[in-house]
Amino acid sequence: MEDVRTMVILFGSQTGTAEDAARRIGREAVRHHVSVRVSALDSYNRSNLVNEPLVIFVVATTGQGDPPDNMKQFWQFLWRKKLPLGCLEGLKFGILGFGDSSYQKFNFIAKKLRRRMQHLGGCEVIEPGFSDDQHDYGSEFVVSPWIKELMTKILQLFPLSPGLEIIPDNTLLPSTYQATFTDHSISAVGSRQLPDVKADRLESAGTERGQDPFHAVITDNRRVTATDHWQDVRLITLDITGSKLKYFAGDICYVQPKNMADTVNEFIQLLGLNSSDAVILRCLDEKEEVPVRLRGRLTIQYLVESYFDINSIPKMYFWELLLHFTDNELEKSKLTEFCSAQGQEELFNYCNRPKRSIVEVLKDFPGATCHIQFNYLFDMIPPLRPRAFSIASSQLVVPNQLQLLVAVVKYRTNLVAPRRGVCSHYLAGLIPSSVTPVHVPIWIKKGLFEFPSDQSTPVIMVGPGTGCAPFRAFIQESVAQGNQGKRILYFGCRNQTKDFYFDCEWMDLQSKGLLQLSVAFSRDQSKKVYVQHLLSQQSTSVWDLIERERACVFIAGNSKNMPDAIRLQFKQIFIQESGMTDEEAQNYLCKLDFAKRYQMETWS
């Protein structure tokens, strides 16, 4: 029985959430004495699939219903027409999906993977879990009970041998890595302190697997909002000369940030570390390899500044480990509550709702913090991943440059200190220099938008705030190409004199007949006006563009309320202008979705 008590957990993860859940499932399986292998789907040998006793897929859906980068090869393989029906006959599997219900194709990849596995003969052992990032409790609302149910199924599939018992939660599992501190006398040169292309390689973090970054030089960092405006928005210009990078309208630039200096210093002090100390890591599981980013000698300064995401909100395993390290009874009581099913609301109110960071939590639990074993920091704290920005320029206009429109994230919750975006503050703090060039590690990736190949097709763009970035790129590109198709932009901001980005540029294009521009200034009058109100005012022309001229609609911006409000407005236009019923208008929208004539790119 022991030799069949094995399972493989395969993940497709874009931002790391699905990977984190996959490794969490793996730890629970170890507690149930199951031999586990956790792997990205594209790193897995597909020929072994049919022989696995149990396969758990943990997959995210990205963009317009696309698979994550580290499962694209597997996805193409799975949908090959040559795969015979029943080729996976009897393969036991389960699926946990990660999605965002603000997108139309919610958990699309997980649902489609399930149908395909069933079609090929797979045997589902547990109902799928479809987590929703928009839920008040986030994905945890689905993930925790799903994992609990999976462990029950595993015990049914793989009964424990006589004398074996489930490893209890209060038993500390081994860490992933063993860290060895190196001799202070060894030179620190080359120990991840200087820019190193190979050192910054990311195997899966929203970039193509194994792709090295290009270290672009920042040449301009210009504030494009008024100095007295509440929000600081920057137009960042990066020099990519010599990179051979190619990008097109709608493409994405990933930036690898560094943590803010004050939080780095605070973290190092809280844990009693020495920033100049260096470590070498090895995997305790001999079947695993240390990731490229963690190979060689690593200074504490490098790890805290460039690797650990110390400003992120703690995941569940963080709390479980923190509980192991405290001997303070008050802390132990609170952490026990946070780790229980009954304490999830309390945990949400303490941590997730106010966006409390790892550094701030460590300050609140000093009894645990002072006893944290260094090896476990790599299990407690996720890696600092690249952040994605829509490119706001066209390479046809600025051949050796790339521009990003970056809102510097800073807001308040019920905590004393304001919340700050790590990457936006990192970029905003970079000062161009002609003497000592300032480098920024970047990657380029194809974006979510697919602009029409027929240059005569009208394009309706709805981009309030920094959502206008990909549309600036498209407008620049299509004008440079001499495209004759109509370009209609609906832009929204608060005040004409405060945050009307690219106003002169766009009004010049409008005066030349190259752009139809409509702007909603929400705070320049007593009654707030948003982009959906402009669409309503122009409902007849909007309907005519979509129905008669076959226009494509593109929407970009914050995912909170805007996408639903815009979609509802389009549906109302269809009802008002064509006499459709509510159901018919909804079906019409779905057909536009399917034909990629209604596309969205949103972010939280």
PyMOL commands that set and color helices and strands:
alter all, ss='L'
color gray80, all
select helices_A, chain A and resi 2-4+17-31+41-43+46-51+69-78+108-119+140-157+261-270+292-294+300-307+316-325+329-338+341-352+358-364+366-369+374-380+422-428+465-480+503-511+531-537+539-547+562-578+582-594
alter helices_A, ss='H'
color red, helices_A
select strands_A, chain A and resi 6-12+35-40+55-60+92-99+123-124+129-132+177-181+214-223+233-239+252-255+278-283+298-299+387-390+401-407+410-411+419-420+439-445+459-462+487-493+516-521+552-558+598-603
alter strands_A, ss='S'
color yellow, strands_A
deselect
rebuild
show_as cartoon
